[in-house]
């Protein structure tokens, strides 16, 4: 029996492409001295608003600006900001060792 999943929507390739996109942002103008501007926004306590605002922004402009390639980039940005928000969500909601279970 094979462990390989037969993805119906090309998820395996798209996830790898998404990883490459994210990797490219670490070397792009979004990163200065190994810090991303988003880190400063999160550290300032504004991460959720920033991320959700960007998800909405790029989702709403999808297909309305530039070429089909630009629209595809907007979808990558939606995914990236949603992933960063997932990180923030997990950080805010991580269990503490002092909590007692009921």
Residue pairs with C-beta under 8 A, 6 or more apart in sequence:
5 12
18 76
18 79
18 80
21 76
21 80
22 80
22 83
25 31
25 36
25 80
26 36
30 36
30 37
30 38
38 47
38 50
38 51
38 84
41 47
41 50
42 50
42 84
42 88
47 84
47 85
47 88
48 85
48 88
48 89
51 81
51 82
51 84
51 85
51 88
52 81
52 85
54 77
54 81
55 78
55 81
55 82
55 85
58 74
58 75
58 77
58 78
58 81
59 74
59 78
61 74
62 71
62 74
62 75
62 78
63 71
63 74
65 71
65 74
